Amino acid sequence: MPKLLLVSILLIAGARAHASTVMLVTSSQKMIAISNGDDRSWAVNENFCIIQDEDEVACGKVVKTKDRAAFGRIDSRKSQIKKGSLVEFRETPTASEEQRFFIRTEANPHEWFNLADLTISSHWQGLGLNIQQSILPNFSMSIMPTLIFRQRTALGQLDGFAIYLGLNYYGSYLYSGFWAQVGAGLSLYRGNVGASTERKTSPIAHTTLGWRWRFGSGFNFALAGGVQWFLFNQLDTLDLGFSGVLPVAIADIGWVF
């Protein structure tokens, strides 16, 4: 055998002998013990992958460390893990970065569940809070209390309050990209005509399409347009000045957490 080839084989064998390997595998294949190789001493929360026959068969995270070994939890697995298999360090985004950018990994496909978004939403009729909570990877439910701006009509002044429940769809990631929203609720109008005050409650609904820009810090803003529907259009003595289906434009700014 050529000397150069023999030296190469010995070097490779020596490198593997001192690399991190699987020392023990539980019967459930969910936990392993990892040796501390010459190349590294493992730390809690570090990510690793197991290599067998040059194929990546499982990945996980270190949960506990000792002087000569570490213990890891397996998060994803393609086949049976064997004792003596090579264990390699994997540098991945932090948990907060994964949640912020909604990176769905095989190891943690449900990280979208805790994502919420709080925004201030402004449209032609008022100013509201749009509070969204994820329910599926591309969907969120929202509640939006809205203050209706004071408006002057030919007979007096009009203001009020509205509250919507909504369903939101995002085409790519939660709170990012294409945004479609449908909502329905109630609006309470108050009209002041001279010294008298009148109130009226009306069912209200809307649907909008738009785009949301989301950044790594969690800051996001959106622009959307659509239609809004009102059932009632007047109080006893005061015409609201609008009814039926009306256009609506929304500017929305807030934070993902």
Secondary structure in CASP SS format (residue, H / E / C, confidence):
PFRMAT SS
TARGET T0000
AUTHOR 0000-0000-0000
METHOD secondary structure of the structure
MODEL  1
M C 1.00
P C 1.00
K H 1.00
L H 1.00
L H 1.00
L H 1.00
V H 1.00
S H 1.00
I H 1.00
L H 1.00
L H 1.00
I H 1.00
A H 1.00
G H 1.00
A H 1.00
R H 1.00
A H 1.00
H C 1.00
A C 1.00
S C 1.00
T E 1.00
V E 1.00
M E 1.00
L E 1.00
V E 1.00
T C 1.00
S C 1.00
S C 1.00
Q C 1.00
K C 1.00
M E 1.00
I E 1.00
A E 1.00
I E 1.00
S E 1.00
N C 1.00
G C 1.00
D C 1.00
D C 1.00
R C 1.00
S C 1.00
W C 1.00
A C 1.00
V C 1.00
N C 1.00
E C 1.00
N E 1.00
F E 1.00
C E 1.00
I E 1.00
I E 1.00
Q E 1.00
D C 1.00
E C 1.00
D E 1.00
E E 1.00
V E 1.00
A E 1.00
C E 1.00
G E 1.00
K E 1.00
V E 1.00
V E 1.00
K E 1.00
T E 1.00
K C 1.00
D C 1.00
R C 1.00
A E 1.00
A E 1.00
F E 1.00
G E 1.00
R E 1.00
I E 1.00
D E 1.00
S E 1.00
R E 1.00
K C 1.00
S C 1.00
Q C 1.00
I C 1.00
K C 1.00
K C 1.00
G C 1.00
S C 1.00
L E 1.00
V E 1.00
E E 1.00
F E 1.00
R E 1.00
E C 1.00
T C 1.00
P C 1.00
T C 1.00
A H 1.00
S H 1.00
E H 1.00
E H 1.00
Q H 1.00
R H 1.00
F H 1.00
F C 1.00
I C 1.00
R C 1.00
T C 1.00
E C 1.00
A C 1.00
N C 1.00
P C 1.00
H C 1.00
E H 1.00
W H 1.00
F H 1.00
N H 1.00
L C 1.00
A E 1.00
D E 1.00
L E 1.00
T E 1.00
I E 1.00
S E 1.00
S E 1.00
H E 1.00
W C 1.00
Q C 1.00
G E 1.00
L E 1.00
G E 1.00
L E 1.00
N E 1.00
I E 1.00
Q E 1.00
Q E 1.00
S E 1.00
I E 1.00
L E 1.00
P C 1.00
N C 1.00
F E 1.00
S E 1.00
M E 1.00
S E 1.00
I E 1.00
M E 1.00
P E 1.00
T E 1.00
L E 1.00
I E 1.00
F E 1.00
R E 1.00
Q E 1.00
R E 1.00
T C 1.00
A C 1.00
L C 1.00
G C 1.00
Q E 1.00
L E 1.00
D E 1.00
G E 1.00
F E 1.00
A E 1.00
I E 1.00
Y E 1.00
L E 1.00
G E 1.00
L E 1.00
N E 1.00
Y E 1.00
Y E 1.00
G C 1.00
S C 1.00
Y C 1.00
L C 1.00
Y C 1.00
S C 1.00
G E 1.00
F E 1.00
W E 1.00
A E 1.00
Q E 1.00
V E 1.00
G E 1.00
A E 1.00
G E 1.00
L E 1.00
S E 1.00
L E 1.00
Y E 1.00
R E 1.00
G E 1.00
N E 1.00
V E 1.00
G C 1.00
A C 1.00
S E 1.00
T E 1.00
E E 1.00
R E 1.00
K E 1.00
T E 1.00
S E 1.00
P E 1.00
I E 1.00
A E 1.00
H E 1.00
T E 1.00
T E 1.00
L E 1.00
G E 1.00
W E 1.00
R E 1.00
W E 1.00
R E 1.00
F C 1.00
G C 1.00
S C 1.00
G C 1.00
F E 1.00
N E 1.00
F E 1.00
A E 1.00
L E 1.00
A E 1.00
G E 1.00
G E 1.00
V E 1.00
Q E 1.00
W E 1.00
F E 1.00
L C 1.00
F C 1.00
N C 1.00
Q E 1.00
L C 1.00
D C 1.00
T C 1.00
L C 1.00
D E 1.00
L C 1.00
G C 1.00
F C 1.00
S C 1.00
G E 1.00
V E 1.00
L E 1.00
P E 1.00
V E 1.00
A E 1.00
I E 1.00
A E 1.00
D E 1.00
I E 1.00
G E 1.00
W E 1.00
V E 1.00
F C 1.00
END
